Amino acid sequence: MNISTLQQYVGQKNEWNRLTSKKPKALSLMNAADRQEIADCLDCELSPENLHCDGEISRAEAMKKYRYLTRCAEELLSIDPNVKMYEYSV
């Protein structure tokens, strides 16, 4: 399976961490602990409150965000089916 969407997501997370953290940690898809951390991030972003930005975005924007995040979740599960995600149920 192509994992380009997931790689883009991880790149965005790493860039955000680099900009906002005094000791930035780069996430890697090659590390099981990092894959679970990525799954936790996706899980958090897929929660209804975060997905809809507490009602501040349109339904169309929320659906676009949902499709992107679920694609990332699918790609992550194709790499490591052992990661735990609760908002994305398989």
N, C-alpha and C positions, 0 to 999 in steps of 0.2 A: 504494500500500500504506500502511496505517496504521502510523505509527512511534511510537506512544505508549509501547510497552514500552521501546524504545531511548531515547526522551527521558527516561523515568523512570530508566533505568540511568545515563545521562549526568548527570542531576541528582544522583543518589546519589554518583557519582564526584566531581563538583564540590563537593558538600557535604563529603565526606571530605577532599578536598584543602584546602578552606577551614579545616577544623578541625585538620589535622595539619601544614600547611606554613607556613613563615614567609613565603614568597612564593607564595601560591596562584595557580595558573593555571587559569582556567575553560576547559574543553573545549567546543568548538562543533562541531556537525554541519555548519556552513557552511564549514569550513576543511579542506582535504584532509589536511594534516599532522595535525590533531586527529582526523580520522576514522581515520587509520592508527594513531594512539596508542590510540584506543578499541578498534580491532581487536586491537591488541597486548594490551590489558587483558583483552578477552574470551578471546583465545587462552590467556593465562596462567590465567585462571579455569577454562577448560575442560580443562586438563591433568588427568589422572586423580588425581594427588596432591591438587591443590587442589579439584577437584570433589568428592571424597569426604572432604576435610578429614583426610587421612591415616588414614581409617577411623574417624573420630570421630563421623560422622553415619550415620543409618540409610540403607538403600538407597532408601526412599521419599523422604527429604529430598534425597538426591543426585539422584534423578530429577526432583524438582521444580526443583531448582537447574539441572539440565541443560536442562530444557524452557525455563526463563526465559532462560538464556544463549544457547541456540540460536535462540530467537525474536529476541533482540537481534541476533545475528549475521545472521540472515536479513534483518531490517529494515535493518541497516547495508549489507549487500550490495545491497539493492534501491536504496539511495541512491547507493552507490559500488561498482560491481563490481570496481574495481581494487585495493581493499584486500587485503592478504595476511593470511590466517589459516591456520595449519597444523593446529591441533587440530579446527577445524571444516572439514571437507572437503566441497566441493560436488560 
